[in-house]
Amino acid sequence: MTNRLADTLSPYLRAHADNPVDWYPWGEEAFAEAQRRDVPLLISIGYSTCHWCHVMARESFADPTTAALMNDGFVAVKVDREERPEVDGAYMAAASAFTQNLGWPLTVFATPRGRAFYAGTYWPPEPRPPMPAFRDVLAAVQEAWTLRRAQAEESADAVTDALARAAESVPADLPDPAAIAAAAETISAREDRAFGGYGSAPKFPVATTLRFLQDPLIRQHAPDAAASARRALTAMAGSALRDDDGGFFRYATQRDWTVPHYERMLTDNAQLLEVALDAGDHETARGIATFLLAVLRRVDGGFGSAQDSESWIDGARSEGGYYLRAVPERAELQPPAVDGKVITGWNGLAIGALARAGAALEESSWIDAAAAAATHVLRVNRDERSALVRASLDGIPSAAVATAADLGLLADGLFALATATGDASWAVTARGLLDDVLEGVGGDPLLTANGIAVSPDETDGDLPSDAAAVAAASLTAWRLGAGDRYRESAAATVRSLAVRAVEQPFAHGSLLRVAAGLASAPRQVVTVTADPAGALAGAALRTDADVIAVVTPAQAEAFAEAGFELFEGKAAIPERAYDCHAFVCRLPVSDPAALPVAR
């Protein structure tokens, strides 16, 4: 038999289409059925490259006896966390009230209105103390719902109310350079001086943290913290965390970066490309770019979300076996599958990274790939009203709405593409997306309709938080001269989370990077030339600047006419480089040697 998941967009959901579980996808139909039957919702959240999700699926969801218990006592809902991050965030926050062992697969039991009253992660098919069997959990929850329903509903309401209160933030002053540097030093105090990185096992690349530590303000005010980021990159790049083809795995299970968890994410690799570029590690940057283009790029130009940890070898599923072979030997094997979902925000990260790296390393094919991905996302990832959606697969858009992070990350990627190509139309599109999110476009309608609080914890995970992504794009828009209101928007976001960010810097690297950008005057280098491959353009691309744009006179005029004041008055005299600090420019130079590399 097949269930309702067979016709969904998500490869993760489709993988459960032949389960004996009567799965519903996330949507109003599942909620209505739970209310009609007056039974709890069983909401199972995972993603396609999650190893333990695969394990629980094989052990429990494929088992007819377990499936019968699920079908008899619950309305079962399967959610792809990559397709619906707001749903995942809301229930992950709710689950924290019931367990400290958060992760995926995430199993949430909720009232017919979707309010959580119990949750956990992986449960085995048989008891493995201290873990109970999944079937025993099902029986206990069904008994509680039948005999102690009032307590369950009271617990659900209490969790919902507590999350709503936690979402309220208290504005503070913008952190000054000293406070930002102190936050960086808090991070570097946890550096593993023996093996690089921070803390003990398991060890993650923490790309959002590394990018914060690379900020010029940190280099100036906390130089050892900045150096720790370079040491972390060097350690990771020389370890088993980095595959022989240049791509990085999700994390290492051991302190010395060995025994990786073998899935490879677009999010990690796109951000690590930026980290390597800023560190001057061009060999690592080129390896990551090659992996993105050779493995994750789809035929339609977009980038898939991840490559699986498992593959088939000699008729059996093997976790990591493919990657343990030398690259030439892999040609004989079926490679691990790539989840082909083209996620809007994740592609924004790849677009920005490839555009910046392509410009800096003079790899025009990388910039072309970034433009192709941008064209695909803007054309395909739209609903019937032309609003951007979360993802697409094989040219078919998802029903899930784009998140604030999607819009912010895509906007920032398009701004980078605009400066890399000199094409102002990308910046105009980016500004439009940013305006949409600042006006409150987006949000999962089912969560809103049922009063389910989205996660109040605006913290980084494997990519910037919603708040940080939008604030970063707003900062970029201001640096390009789109107007002071964008700086004010970024500053308001930082103020609202400043206390938390400084106290918990590991969880707020992206927001602290925005705070650092607000605390110092930006350097903006605009070169107007008819020869983008010439010496003057090359000198500009080697500068340490927040904005580097190489444009023809016509392109400079197009930016200015589109409302980006950084470019105003710069088209009249070609073959000049303008070195500006917070929009105040030195006299333009025509000699490449007269353009300083350092700030």
Secondary structure, 3 states (H helix, E strand, C coil): CCCHHHHCCCHHHHCCCCCCCCCEECCHHHHHHHHHHCCCEEEEEECCCCHHHHHHHHHHHCCHHHHHHHHHHCEEEEEECCCCHHHHHHHHHHHCCCCCCCCCCEEEEECCCCCEEEEECCCCCCCECCECCHHHHHHHHHHHHHHCHHHHHHHHHHHHHHHHHHCCCCCCCCCCHHHHHHHHHHHHCCECCCCCCECCCCECCCHHHHHHHCCHHHHHHCHHHHHHHHHHHHHHHCCCCECCCCCECCEECCCCCCCEECCEEHHHHHHHHHHHHHHCCHHHHHHHHHHHHHHHECCCCCECCEECCEEEECCEEEECCCCCCCHHHHHHCCCCCEECCEEHHHHHHHHHHHHHHHHHCCCHHHHHHHHHHHHHHHHHCECCCCCEECEEECCEECCCECCHHHHHHHHHHHHHHHHHHCCHHHHHHHHHHHHHHHCCCCCCHHHHHCCCCCCCCCCCCCCCCHHHHHHHHHHHHHHCCCCHHHHHHHHHHHHHHHHHHHHCHHHCHHHHHHHHHHHCCCEEEEEECCCCCCHHHHHHHCCCCCEEEEECHHHHHHHHHCCCHHHCCCCCCCCEEEEEECCEECCCECCHHHCCCCC
